Structures are given as structure tokens and as C-alpha cells.
Amino acid sequence: MRNITLQISEEEFSEVISAYKTLQAFIEKVVSPNEIYESEFLEGLHQSQTEVVNKEFTEVKSFAGFVR
């Protein structure tokens, strides 16, 4: 694959982002997360959501705190 340089205006970039969001919303309606992600990822996601709901986490205020 070769590299290319692409220049677009802010307006065109905004349109690309809008199109991306439209496609994302459509795909979320049509395709189940179970079809996209591995079961291990989904289990981790559900565990994380449970921890957030139960406030079982430590707030990180710096990158150093994140990597501990």
C-alpha cells in the first residue's frame, strides 16, 4: 500500500465526521455487539460496567496514576 497526502477543508472534514457518525449509528442498529466482539472482550466490558455502577473504581487524576 502506498502513502498519499490528502488535503480537505474544515467543511469537508466536518462532513466526513458526520458521515462516520451516521454509519456508526446505522451499524449499531443492524449488527449486535455479540457479532463484532469476542466473548472475552464482552465479558470485560460487562465487568467494567458493573464496577462503574457499583462505584468499584479509583478515580485517576494523572497519567502516572493510570499506569500504576
N, C-alpha and C positions, 0 to 999 in steps of 0.2 A: 504494500500500500504506500502510495506516495503522499507527501505532505503538501498541503495547499494553504495559501493565505486567503482569508475571506474578510472582506470589509462590508459591514452593513451599518445602516443608520440606526440611531436610537429608536426611531419609529418602527423600523423593520425588526429590530431586536425585541421590542415590546410585542409585536405581532407574533413572533416565534414563540415567546413565552406564553402568550395567550393560547396559541395552538397547542402547545405542550400541555397546558392545564386542561384544555378541552379533551384531548386524547386521554390524559390520565383519568379524568372523571368518567369517561366512557368505558375505559378498560376496567376500572373499579366496579362498574355496574355489571359488566359482562363476564368477567373472569374472577373466580373465587381465589382468595389468597392461598387456599389449600392446593390450588393447581399451579401456583407460581413458586411457592417457597417449600423448602424441605421441612419435614416434620420437626427436626431438631431446632430449626430457626423459629418455627411457630410456637414450640414449647417454651423457648426462651422469651419470646415476645409476650406470651400469656403470663409467664412468671414475672416479667418486668411490670406488666400492667397491674398485677396483683400487689406487687411490692409498692407501687405508687399509690394505689387505692388505700393500702394499709399503712402508708407512710413509713415503710421499712427501708429507708434510704438515708444517706448522709448528704446534705447539700454541699456541693463543691463550689468554692469561690475563686479558685485559681487553677491553672493548668497543673501546677505541682500537686495540688490536692487530688486532681483527677488521676494522675499516673501512680498514685500510691496504692 
